[in-house]
Amino acid sequence: MFPEIADPPGLPLVNLFDYGAGGKRLRAMLQRDPSHNDVTIEVQGSGDLLGWQSLASSTNGLPFQGIGYVGGDGTGPGIKTVEIRDSASVTNASQRFIRVKVTY
C-alpha cells in the first residue's frame, strides 16, 4: 500500500477507491447522536467559500443521506462516527473547503 493512500482505521479501501477514481477528496469525520433529534446536521462543500453544496445531512436524529455520505451511520442507538466525502476531487480543484452546519 502506498503511504499517501493508506486507509484510515476502520475505513478499509476508501482511500484506495479515491486513488483509483482519479484523486483525493476532502472528508469530514464527525459524531452523531441519534437521541439528539431536535437538530439538523448538514455537511457542505465549496470551492470559493461563497457557494456551498450540500454533501449530506441528518435531520430529526435520522441517519445521514446525500451524495457525500460514505458510511458509519445507522438507525440503532448510540453515538455514530460518520464519514462524509466531498463531491469534488482536490486533484481537479485549486481549493476546496468543507464545513459542518448545525441548526436547532
PASEBA-1860 file (N, C-alpha, C; in nm, 3 decimals):
! residues 104
1> MFPEIADP> 0.085/-0.118/0.000/0.000/0.000/0.000/0.089/0.123/0.000 ~ 0.058/0.221/-0.082/0.134/0.345/-0.086/0.102/0.428/0.037 ~ 0.202/0.485/0.106/0.175/0.562/0.228/0.077/0.676/0.207 ~ 0.084/0.743/0.092/-0.004/0.858/0.069/-0.150/0.819/0.047 ~ -0.177/0.690/0.030/-0.316/0.648/0.015/-0.353/0.543/0.119 ~ -0.280/0.541/0.230/-0.309/0.443/0.336/-0.450/0.464/0.389 ~ -0.515/0.355/0.426/-0.653/0.362/0.475/-0.657/0.405/0.620 ~ -0.751/0.493/0.657/-0.769/0.525/0.799/-0.827/0.405/0.871
9> PGLPLVNL> -0.800/0.392/1.002/-0.853/0.277/1.077/-1.004/0.265/1.064 ~ -1.052/0.146/1.040/-1.196/0.120/1.034/-1.261/0.158/0.902 ~ -1.186/0.210/0.806/-1.244/0.251/0.679/-1.163/0.189/0.565 ~ -1.161/0.057/0.555/-1.077/-0.008/0.454/-1.116/0.028/0.312 ~ -1.017/0.045/0.230/-1.027/0.066/0.086/-1.087/0.199/0.043 ~ -1.124/0.285/0.136/-1.182/0.414/0.098/-1.078/0.497/0.023 ~ -0.957/0.509/0.079/-0.854/0.588/0.011/-0.809/0.521/-0.117 ~ -0.803/0.390/-0.120/-0.765/0.319/-0.241/-0.869/0.346/-0.351
17> FDYGAGGK> -0.995/0.349/-0.313/-1.101/0.382/-0.409/-1.080/0.523/-0.465 ~ -1.053/0.618/-0.375/-1.028/0.755/-0.419/-0.912/0.760/-0.517 ~ -0.805/0.689/-0.484/-0.687/0.687/-0.570/-0.723/0.629/-0.707 ~ -0.794/0.518/-0.708/-0.833/0.454/-0.833/-0.930/0.538/-0.913 ~ -1.010/0.620/-0.845/-1.108/0.704/-0.913/-1.046/0.833/-0.967 ~ -0.917/0.851/-0.943/-0.850/0.965/-1.004/-0.817/1.081/-0.912 ~ -0.833/1.066/-0.784/-0.792/1.176/-0.698/-0.840/1.165/-0.557 ~ -0.789/1.252/-0.475/-0.826/1.258/-0.335/-0.947/1.348/-0.316
25> RLRAMLQR> -1.025/1.317/-0.217/-1.140/1.400/-0.182/-1.129/1.437/-0.035 ~ -1.166/1.561/-0.004/-1.170/1.603/0.135/-1.278/1.524/0.207 ~ -1.255/1.499/0.335/-1.352/1.425/0.415/-1.375/1.491/0.548 ~ -1.492/1.469/0.602/-1.524/1.511/0.737/-1.563/1.386/0.814 ~ -1.500/1.365/0.927/-1.538/1.258/1.019/-1.604/1.328/1.138 ~ -1.728/1.293/1.167/-1.797/1.356/1.277/-1.883/1.255/1.350 ~ -1.919/1.291/1.471/-2.005/1.203/1.550/-2.146/1.258/1.553 ~ -2.242/1.164/1.552/-2.384/1.199/1.555/-2.451/1.114/1.661
33> DPSHNDVT> -2.528/1.179/1.746/-2.603/1.109/1.850/-2.750/1.107/1.809 ~ -2.805/0.989/1.773/-2.944/0.980/1.728/-3.046/1.029/1.831 ~ -3.009/1.030/1.958/-3.104/1.076/2.061/-3.122/1.228/2.057 ~ -3.034/1.299/1.989/-3.048/1.444/1.973/-3.128/1.469/1.845 ~ -3.257/1.445/1.856/-3.344/1.451/1.738/-3.408/1.587/1.715 ~ -3.350/1.691/1.778/-3.403/1.826/1.760/-3.308/1.916/1.682 ~ -3.210/1.855/1.615/-3.114/1.932/1.536/-3.103/1.876/1.394 ~ -3.059/1.960/1.304/-3.024/1.917/1.169/-2.874/1.940/1.152
41> IEVQGSGD> -2.804/1.838/1.107/-2.660/1.847/1.081/-2.641/1.835/0.931 ~ -2.575/1.934/0.872/-2.551/1.933/0.728/-2.403/1.956/0.702 ~ -2.343/1.871/0.621/-2.204/1.887/0.579/-2.207/1.943/0.437 ~ -2.134/2.053/0.417/-2.136/2.123/0.289/-1.994/2.138/0.234 ~ -1.984/2.145/0.101/-1.856/2.165/0.035/-1.860/2.288/-0.053 ~ -1.743/2.350/-0.072/-1.734/2.471/-0.153/-1.595/2.483/-0.215 ~ -1.589/2.549/-0.328/-1.462/2.580/-0.391/-1.420/2.723/-0.372 ~ -1.511/2.808/-0.316/-1.480/2.950/-0.306/-1.530/3.017/-0.177
49> LLGWQSLA> -1.585/2.942/-0.085/-1.641/2.992/0.041/-1.764/3.081/0.022 ~ -1.814/3.093/-0.101/-1.933/3.172/-0.127/-2.053/3.083/-0.160 ~ -2.037/2.991/-0.252/-2.143/2.898/-0.288/-2.117/2.763/-0.222 ~ -2.215/2.713/-0.149/-2.199/2.586/-0.075/-2.295/2.482/-0.129 ~ -2.245/2.360/-0.144/-2.325/2.246/-0.191/-2.345/2.150/-0.074 ~ -2.467/2.106/-0.054/-2.495/2.008/0.050/-2.437/1.873/0.007 ~ -2.354/1.815/0.093/-2.296/1.684/0.067/-2.376/1.574/0.136 ~ -2.422/1.602/0.257/-2.504/1.505/0.331/-2.568/1.577/0.450
57> SSTNGLPF> -2.682/1.526/0.494/-2.747/1.586/0.610/-2.821/1.480/0.691 ~ -2.837/1.513/0.819/-2.912/1.430/0.913/-3.014/1.520/0.980 ~ -3.141/1.481/0.975/-3.249/1.560/1.032/-3.329/1.476/1.130 ~ -3.368/1.536/1.241/-3.454/1.470/1.341/-3.396/1.339/1.393 ~ -3.263/1.332/1.405/-3.200/1.211/1.459/-3.186/1.097/1.361 ~ -3.226/1.118/1.236/-3.218/1.012/1.135/-3.078/1.004/1.076 ~ -3.040/0.889/1.017/-2.907/0.874/0.957/-2.882/0.975/0.845 ~ -2.754/1.003/0.824/-2.713/1.091/0.715/-2.755/1.034/0.580
65> QGIGYVGG> -2.789/1.124/0.489/-2.818/1.090/0.350/-2.758/1.198/0.262 ~ -2.721/1.163/0.141/-2.670/1.261/0.046/-2.556/1.206/-0.036 ~ -2.514/1.282/-0.137/-2.413/1.236/-0.231/-2.278/1.212/-0.167 ~ -2.250/1.277/-0.054/-2.119/1.263/0.010/-2.114/1.162/0.122 ~ -2.229/1.103/0.157/-2.229/1.006/0.267/-2.150/0.882/0.227 ~ -2.053/0.844/0.313/-1.971/0.726/0.288/-2.010/0.611/0.378 ~ -2.021/0.635/0.507/-2.056/0.525/0.596/-2.046/0.562/0.742 ~ -2.081/0.465/0.826/-2.069/0.480/0.970/-2.198/0.512/1.043
73> DGTGPGIK> -2.305/0.541/0.971/-2.430/0.581/1.036/-2.528/0.465/1.035 ~ -2.634/0.477/1.114/-2.736/0.375/1.120/-2.850/0.419/1.208 ~ -2.952/0.333/1.218/-3.072/0.369/1.293/-3.068/0.323/1.438 ~ -2.972/0.242/1.475/-2.964/0.191/1.612/-2.922/0.298/1.712 ~ -2.934/0.268/1.842/-2.896/0.364/1.944/-2.744/0.377/1.955 ~ -2.701/0.485/2.019/-2.558/0.507/2.043/-2.497/0.605/1.944 ~ -2.387/0.662/1.987/-2.317/0.761/1.906/-2.254/0.695/1.784 ~ -2.272/0.759/1.669/-2.219/0.709/1.542/-2.102/0.797/1.498
81> TVEIRDSA> -1.997/0.736/1.444/-1.888/0.810/1.381/-1.909/0.798/1.232 ~ -1.937/0.912/1.169/-1.982/0.915/1.031/-1.875/0.979/0.942 ~ -1.861/0.926/0.822/-1.770/0.985/0.724/-1.850/1.043/0.609 ~ -1.819/1.169/0.578/-1.878/1.240/0.464/-1.763/1.282/0.374 ~ -1.777/1.259/0.244/-1.670/1.292/0.149/-1.718/1.401/0.054 ~ -1.625/1.488/0.016/-1.655/1.595/-0.079/-1.691/1.535/-0.214 ~ -1.770/1.606/-0.291/-1.809/1.558/-0.423/-1.705/1.591/-0.529 ~ -1.613/1.681/-0.500/-1.509/1.720/-0.596/-1.373/1.672/-0.549
89> SVTNASQR> -1.293/1.627/-0.641/-1.157/1.582/-0.612/-1.066/1.703/-0.593 ~ -0.979/1.698/-0.492/-0.884/1.808/-0.473/-0.781/1.809/-0.585 ~ -0.768/1.698/-0.656/-0.676/1.692/-0.770/-0.722/1.784/-0.882 ~ -0.854/1.798/-0.898/-0.910/1.877/-1.007/-0.953/2.017/-0.966 ~ -0.930/2.055/-0.841/-0.975/2.185/-0.792/-0.858/2.260/-0.731 ~ -0.853/2.391/-0.751/-0.744/2.468/-0.694/-0.759/2.484/-0.543 ~ -0.881/2.477/-0.493/-0.906/2.481/-0.350/-1.043/2.421/-0.320 ~ -1.056/2.358/-0.204/-1.183/2.300/-0.160/-1.196/2.321/-0.011
97> FIRVKVTY> -1.319/2.339/0.036/-1.349/2.361/0.176/-1.468/2.276/0.216 ~ -1.469/2.231/0.341/-1.583/2.158/0.396/-1.621/2.226/0.528 ~ -1.752/2.240/0.549/-1.799/2.292/0.676/-1.914/2.206/0.725 ~ -1.938/2.212/0.855/-2.050/2.142/0.918/-2.142/2.249/0.975 ~ -2.268/2.243/0.932/-2.369/2.341/0.976/-2.471/2.268/1.063 ~ -2.490/2.316/1.184/-2.586/2.255/1.276/-2.692/2.359/1.310 ~ -2.819/2.322/1.288/-2.930/2.413/1.321/-3.022/2.346/1.421 ~ -3.080/2.428/1.506/-3.167/2.379/1.612/-3.308/2.428/1.588
END
